[in-house]
Amino acid sequence: MVTILDSTLREGEQTPGVYFDPHVKLAIAERLDRIGVGIIEAGHPVVGVEVAEGVRLISARSFQARIGAHARSLKRDIDEALDCGAEFLGIFYCVADERLRDYSSTLTQAVDRICEAVAYARSRKPDLWIRYTPEDAVRSPRENVLTAAAEAVRAGADIISIADTTGYLIPGSARTMSGWVRRLREHLEVCGLEARIALHCHNDRGLALANAIDGFQAGADIIDVSVLGLGERAGIVDMASLLAVLSQDFPGQTGWNLEALPELYRVVSRYSGVPIPVNLPVCGRNAFTHCAGIHTQASLKNPLHYQSLDPAPFGRRSEIALDHMSGLAALQHSLERIGVADLNREMTSQVLKQVKEVGQKGRTVDVEELGWIVRSLQDCRESQVA
């Protein structure tokens, strides 16, 4: 089964304007562990005292997930992360020719620095999981990446991450995540080396999820995600979207507590200040809501006529929206929910007319407002009779 690495508390905090207090980070980590993610990347401790405190708080808890921290290829970063109790360490260093020139470095010097950092981390904590990430891997010369990856594994890295740092890859094109996964795996095998392959996919082109699935099908072992896809620029892979695809469409990809997703998203949204888009898969308000008359009529008989995901595993249920698109079937269903299904035809038509008028103003009518509409029309009729 693929391992999910959640980076809401690290990559997510790189979203402009997003900051989580240490106690909030701990609360989010508790919910991530409840979901069943394999690794919680809790932060980059050297960034600041509060970040380090958050990593320390989370590491002190007995979670099923491994608690991870980020580090540059510097002993200072590594010491800070390990002193916070990290069980997983992500070390990164770019080996793109342009970046090496910018820092007046050669590939050989870069590889030496990477290996020194990995070996040092391994010496400090023998049971540590160590991931080496060549930043912007997919836009770097492939030979540079393969060379650095192999040497990092020789130095003690367990995991190599293929980072699509700028959301550059496109499935089915000449530049794919599956191609990178296969080539890296083949190179390590030729070198007599073994390591797990991780994916870090950014969403600049809206293809992070597609690239993650592409890499997963090629044999990747770990996929980075965040709640709401939070992260730099357009963010990374959205957790709920990925878990929906993996759990529903790939046999053997089970074991996550999917029912806990809505609560996790509520907490992250509240404390990040980032609203949950209404049309977000799985956790968006409208993800399982039917509106158009033809859709609702068919969905009332069988929701799967117009949805491919069963909402139940995700702690959700199918909903019917009442607005200007609604028909009698949707209205009758909603009237039954509020216990007034015995209206005569004339009153039902009046209720539907008013529902449509509200919908034309750009709003939907929930069951509470529907009750108000029914009562107001009944009061109006009674006053006319009197």
C-alpha positions in Angstrom: 0.0 0.0 0.0 1.3 3.5 -0.9 2.4 5.7 2.1 0.8 9.1 2.4 3.0 11.9 3.6 1.0 14.9 4.7 2.8 18.2 4.5 0.0 20.6 5.6 2.1 21.7 8.6 5.2 22.3 6.5 4.4 23.0 2.8 0.9 24.3 3.9 2.5 27.0 6.0 4.3 28.2 2.8 0.9 29.3 1.6 0.9 33.1 1.7 -0.8 34.3 4.9 -1.1 30.8 6.5 0.3 30.2 10.0 -0.7 27.6 12.5 0.0 28.1 16.2 1.9 25.2 17.8 -1.3 24.0 19.7 -3.3 24.2 16.5 -0.5 22.2 14.7 -0.9 19.5 17.4 -4.6 19.4 17.0 -4.2 19.0 13.2 -1.6 16.3 13.7 -4.0 14.4 15.9 -6.6 14.4 13.1 -4.0 13.5 10.5 -3.0 10.5 12.6 -6.7 9.6 12.9 -6.9 9.5 9.1 -4.0 7.1 9.0 -1.3 9.0 7.1 2.1 7.3 7.3 4.2 10.5 7.7 3.3 13.9 9.2 5.8 16.5 8.0 5.6 18.9 10.9 7.8 21.7 9.8 11.3 23.1 9.1 12.5 23.8 12.7 15.4 26.1 11.8 12.8 28.6 10.3 11.8 29.8 13.8 11.2 29.1 17.4 7.5 28.6 16.9 8.0 26.1 14.1 10.5 24.1 16.2 8.1 24.1 19.1 5.4 22.7 16.9 7.6 19.9 15.7 8.7 19.2 19.3 5.1 19.1 20.6 4.0 16.7 17.8 7.1 14.5 18.1 6.4 14.1 21.9 3.1 12.4 21.2 2.7 8.7 20.6 1.3 8.8 17.1 1.1 5.9 14.7 2.5 8.2 12.0 6.2 9.0 11.8 6.8 12.7 12.5 9.0 14.4 10.0 11.0 17.6 9.7 12.6 19.5 6.8 16.3 20.4 6.6 18.7 22.0 4.2 21.9 20.1 3.6 23.4 21.8 6.7 24.4 20.3 10.0 22.7 23.2 11.8 19.3 22.3 10.2 19.8 18.6 10.8 20.7 19.1 14.5 17.7 21.4 15.0 15.3 18.8 13.4 16.7 15.9 15.3 16.8 17.8 18.6 13.0 18.3 18.1 12.5 14.5 18.0 12.0 14.0 14.3 11.8 10.3 13.1 11.8 11.3 9.4 14.1 13.9 7.9 13.7 15.5 4.5 17.1 16.8 3.2 16.9 18.9 0.0 19.5 20.3 -2.4 19.0 21.3 -6.1 21.4 19.9 -8.7 20.1 21.8 -11.7 23.0 23.3 -13.7 21.7 26.9 -13.5 21.3 26.6 -9.7 24.7 25.2 -9.3 26.2 28.1 -11.3 24.2 30.6 -9.2 25.9 29.2 -6.1 29.4 28.8 -7.7 29.2 25.0 -7.2 29.9 22.0 -9.3 27.9 18.8 -9.4 30.7 17.0 -7.6 30.7 19.6 -4.9 27.0 19.4 -4.6 27.0 15.6 -4.3 29.7 15.7 -1.7 27.6 18.2 0.4 24.5 16.1 0.0 26.3 12.9 1.0 27.9 14.6 4.0 24.6 15.8 5.2 22.9 12.4 4.8 25.8 10.5 6.5 25.8 13.0 9.4 22.0 12.5 9.9 22.4 8.8 9.8 25.3 8.8 12.3 23.2 10.9 14.7 20.1 8.7 14.5 20.6 5.2 13.0 16.8 4.4 12.8 16.0 7.7 11.2 14.1 7.7 7.8 16.1 9.9 5.5 14.7 11.4 2.3 16.8 13.2 -0.2 15.0 15.6 -2.5 16.7 17.1 -5.6 14.7 20.3 -5.7 13.2 21.0 -9.1 14.2 17.5 -10.1 12.1 17.2 -13.2 13.6 20.3 -14.8 17.2 19.4 -13.9 19.4 17.3 -16.1 18.4 13.7 -15.6 22.0 12.5 -15.2 22.6 15.1 -12.4 19.5 13.8 -10.5 20.3 10.2 -11.0 23.9 10.7 -9.9 23.0 12.7 -6.8 20.2 10.2 -5.9 22.5 7.1 -6.1 25.2 8.7 -4.0 22.6 9.9 -1.4 21.4 6.3 -1.1 25.0 5.1 -0.7 25.4 7.7 2.1 22.4 6.4 3.9 19.2 7.8 2.4 16.2 5.5 2.5 13.9 7.6 0.2 14.5 9.6 -2.9 11.8 12.2 -3.7 11.0 13.2 -7.3 10.1 16.9 -6.9 8.0 18.6 -9.5 8.6 21.8 -7.7 7.0 24.0 -10.4 4.2 21.8 -11.6 6.0 21.2 -14.9 5.0 17.6 -15.7 2.1 16.6 -18.0 0.8 13.0 -18.1 0.9 11.5 -21.6 3.5 14.0 -22.8 7.2 13.9 -23.3 7.7 14.9 -19.7 5.9 12.6 -17.3 6.2 11.5 -13.6 5.9 7.9 -14.6 8.9 8.3 -16.8 10.9 9.7 -14.0 9.9 7.0 -11.5 10.8 4.2 -13.9 14.1 5.8 -14.8 15.1 6.4 -11.2 14.1 2.8 -10.2 16.1 1.4 -13.1 19.2 3.5 -12.3 19.2 2.4 -8.6 18.8 -1.2 -9.6 21.7 -1.0 -12.0 23.8 0.5 -9.2 22.8 -2.3 -6.9 20.9 0.1 -4.7 17.4 0.1 -3.2 15.3 3.0 -1.9 11.7 4.0 -1.8 10.6 6.6 -4.3 8.5 9.6 -3.2 6.5 12.1 -5.2 6.1 15.8 -4.5 3.8 17.3 -7.2 2.9 21.0 -7.4 -0.3 22.1 -9.0 0.8 25.1 -11.2 -0.9 23.6 -14.3 -3.7 22.0 -12.3 -2.1 18.5 -12.9 -0.7 17.7 -9.4 -3.3 14.9 -8.8 -2.9 13.5 -12.3 0.9 13.5 -12.0 0.7 11.8 -8.6 -1.6 9.0 -10.0 0.7 8.7 -13.0 3.7 8.2 -10.7 1.9 5.9 -8.4 1.0 3.6 -11.3 4.6 3.5 -12.2 5.5 2.2 -8.8 6.1 5.2 -6.4 6.0 4.3 -2.8 5.2 7.6 -1.1 3.0 10.6 -2.2 3.1 14.0 -0.6 -0.3 15.7 0.0 -1.8 18.6 2.0 -5.2 19.4 3.2 -6.9 21.7 0.7 -3.8 21.3 -1.5 -2.2 24.1 0.5 1.4 25.1 -0.4 3.5 27.4 -2.5 1.7 29.2 -5.4 -1.1 26.8 -6.5 -0.2 24.3 -3.9 0.3 20.5 -4.1 -1.9 17.4 -4.2 -5.1 17.7 -2.2 -5.3 14.9 0.3 -9.0 14.0 0.1 -9.0 14.0 -3.7 -6.1 11.6 -3.8 -7.5 9.3 -1.1 -10.8 9.1 -3.0 -9.1 7.9 -6.1 -6.7 5.5 -4.4 -9.3 3.9 -2.1 -12.1 3.6 -4.7 -10.3 2.8 -7.9 -7.1 0.8 -6.9 -7.5 -2.5 -5.2 -5.5 -2.9 -2.0 -5.3 0.8 -1.3 -7.3 0.8 1.9 -6.9 1.4 5.6 -7.5 5.1 5.8 -10.2 6.5 8.0 -12.0 8.4 5.3 -14.9 9.4 7.5 -12.5 11.7 9.5 -11.8 13.8 6.4 -14.6 16.4 6.8 -13.6 17.2 10.4 -9.9 17.5 9.4 -10.8 19.9 6.5 -13.0 22.0 8.8 -10.2 22.5 11.3 -7.5 23.3 8.7 -9.8 25.6 6.9 -10.8 27.5 10.1 -7.2 28.0 11.3 -5.6 28.6 7.9 -8.2 31.1 6.9 -8.6 29.3 3.6 -12.2 28.5 2.7 -13.1 25.0 1.5 -14.2 25.6 -2.1 -17.8 24.5 -2.5 -16.9 22.4 -5.5 -13.8 20.7 -3.9 -14.0 16.9 -4.4 -15.1 14.9 -1.4 -15.1 17.7 1.2 -16.6 20.6 -0.7 -20.2 21.6 0.3 -21.5 20.7 -3.2 -19.4 17.5 -3.7 -22.4 15.2 -3.3 -25.2 17.8 -4.0 -27.6 17.5 -6.9 -29.4 20.5 -8.3 -30.8 20.2 -11.8 -34.3 18.7 -12.0 -33.4 15.7 -14.2 -30.4 15.0 -12.0 -32.3 15.2 -8.8 -35.2 13.0 -10.1 -32.8 10.3 -11.1 -30.6 10.7 -8.0 -33.5 10.2 -5.7 -34.0 6.8 -7.2 -30.3 6.0 -7.2 -27.6 8.6 -6.3 -25.0 6.7 -8.4 -26.9 7.7 -11.6 -25.2 11.0 -11.4 -22.2 10.5 -9.1 -19.4 8.0 -9.3 -18.4 8.2 -5.6 -20.4 6.9 -2.7 -20.4 9.6 -0.1 -20.9 7.2 2.8 -17.2 6.2 3.2 -16.3 9.8 3.5 -18.8 10.6 6.2 -21.0 12.5 3.8 -24.4 11.9 2.2 -26.1 12.9 -1.0 -28.0 16.1 -0.8 -30.6 17.8 -2.9 -30.3 21.6 -3.5 -33.4 23.7 -4.0 -33.1 26.7 -6.3 -34.3 28.0 -9.7 -33.4 24.6 -11.3 -35.5 22.5 -8.9 -38.5 20.4 -9.9 -41.3 18.7 -8.1 -39.4 15.6 -7.2 -36.7 17.5 -5.4 -39.3 19.6 -3.6 -41.3 16.6 -2.5 -38.2 15.0 -1.1 -37.3 18.1 0.9 -40.9 18.5 2.1 -40.8 14.9 3.4 -37.6 15.7 5.3 -39.4 18.5 7.2 -42.5 16.5 7.8 -44.9 18.4 5.5 -45.4 16.1 2.6 -49.2 16.3 2.7 -49.5 19.7 1.0 -52.2 19.8 -1.8 -51.2 20.4 -5.4 -51.9 24.1 -5.4 -49.9 24.8 -2.2 -47.0 22.6 -3.5 -47.0 24.7 -6.7 -46.9 27.9 -4.8 -44.0 26.6 -2.6 -42.1 25.6 -5.7 -42.7 29.0 -7.4 -41.3 30.8 -4.3 -38.3 28.4 -4.2 -37.5 29.2 -7.8 -37.8 32.9 -7.1 -35.3 32.7 -4.3 -33.0 30.6 -6.6 -33.1 33.4 -9.2 -31.5 35.7 -6.6 -28.4 33.4 -6.5 -29.3 31.5 -3.3 -30.3 27.9 -2.5 -33.1 27.1 -0.1 -32.1 24.8 2.7 -34.7 22.8 4.7 -34.9 25.4 7.4 -35.9 28.2 4.9 -38.2 25.8 3.2 -40.1 25.4 6.4 -40.4 29.2 6.6 -41.7 29.4 3.1 -44.4 26.8 3.8 -45.5 28.5 7.0 -45.7 31.9 5.4 -47.8 30.6 2.5 -50.1 28.8 4.9 -50.4 31.9 7.1 -51.2 34.0 4.0 -53.9 31.5 3.0 -55.5 31.4 6.4 -55.6 35.2 6.6 -57.3 35.3 3.2 -59.9 32.8 4.3 -60.6 34.7 7.5 
